[in-house]
Amino acid sequence: MQVTADMRPLDVLADFPAIPSGWAYLDTAATAQKPRPVIDAITRGYGETYATVHRGVYQRSADMTLAYEAARARAAKFLGAGSADEIVFVRGATEGINLVAQSWAVSQLRAGDRILLSQLEHHSNIVPWQLAAERIGAHIDVLPLTEDQRIDLDAMAEMLTSRHRLVALAHVSNVTGSVLDARRAAELAHGVGAKLLLDGCQAVPRMPVDVGALDCDFYVFSGHKLYGPTGVGVLWGRAELLDAMPPWQGGGSMIDKVSFERTTYAPPPGRFEAGTPHIVGALGLHAAIDYVEAIGLDRIDAHEAALVAETRARLSEINSVRLFGPENSAGIVSFGVEGVHPHDIATILDESRVAIRAGHHCAQPLMEALGVEATARASFGVYNSADDVAALVQGVERVTRIFG
Ligand SMILES: Cc1ncc(COP(=O)(O)O)c(C=O)c1O
């Protein structure tokens, strides 16, 4: 295969001890492998510098508090947030969306209000809204997709009404890799007075994100998809929105003063971080952000775009392959092979040491719209190269030979 400039490896494979030679790991959209600096930060956090945060008066705890808060400041800078106080550490995107649904939506929306989602959302950006809507008596509307499976913003312009209070959309789809025109979505949402939440799980690992430039109101992502640890993620919210939100979980750390007569709460972000947080997770996330920014998100974006273009071009040469999503998808290619269940595709690829995901990808409403039960999905990361694309294509050719 001819290797174009952008398909040159980023030369970081050696940073990833869990990727053995000759294994094509193409499941980064599920979770990214971890580079050595992240593993080292976690090892150091537990093995050298460990103590609790925000409570201890001894030096070790004060130092750990500084490190934990430095991670928050790093996440704020990474997202272009106005202040570190706008960064709430959560377990991941799922928890971040549930927090906004249970705190912001339940306190701000009234019976009859409407929430707008799209057909391609991850279950994490559907079910929390269903739970909240049930509590409120609100309604959920669903944006259709364009022919190439992008969120249809023309339809959004027509569907939005003054009863819509919230629009929650994937910045990048975890199935099709389609990239939302977030600025236009924000403009449309704000035009009717609705807030915009962006699910940035698949965007932050593969493109620069600036919440100010996107003009959204809430942004969530998971650390583990950004080469960081599991169990930690970020909810960014505009300061004035977070300020007005009630706590959603109670416990230590989130209070100002507790008595049986009346308890008052800490200002954000502490108000939303009840209990002992994932201290070392935050340190790992800090290292992960440093890592991707040292490579450069523009470079990662260009690299993955080249791998996607090559994958789509090569797979489209195989007659029985059906490709999903737009041509310019970000880092993710979903496909099917006529007459073959995606699980069989993934199993046969595994025999050739190519790891892809097969299934509904936690997006059953999207599967319904595509008219399939499942897809096969290859997703790229900084460690992938043209060799991995070649291994994938050879594996799919083998699938077609086996199934005649
Ligand atoms: C687009 C998108 N949203 C939300 C999630 C949920 O992330 P997590 O399970 O880390 O909370 C995922 C994970 O697959 C995702 O890809």
The ligand as an ORCA input file, in Angstrom:
! r2SCAN-3c Opt
* xyz 0 1
  C     -20.367      9.018     21.957
  C     -20.302      8.369     23.306
  N     -21.014      8.881     24.317
  C     -20.987      8.361     25.546
  C     -20.233      7.242     25.821
  C     -20.226      6.703     27.211
  O     -18.953      6.783     27.776
  P     -18.617      6.120     29.163
  O     -19.111      4.709     29.094
  O     -17.133      6.210     29.274
  O     -19.318      6.913     30.215
  C     -19.494      6.654     24.804
  C     -18.731      5.408     25.047
  O     -18.741      4.513     24.240
  C     -19.514      7.237     23.514
  O     -18.796      6.736     22.509
*
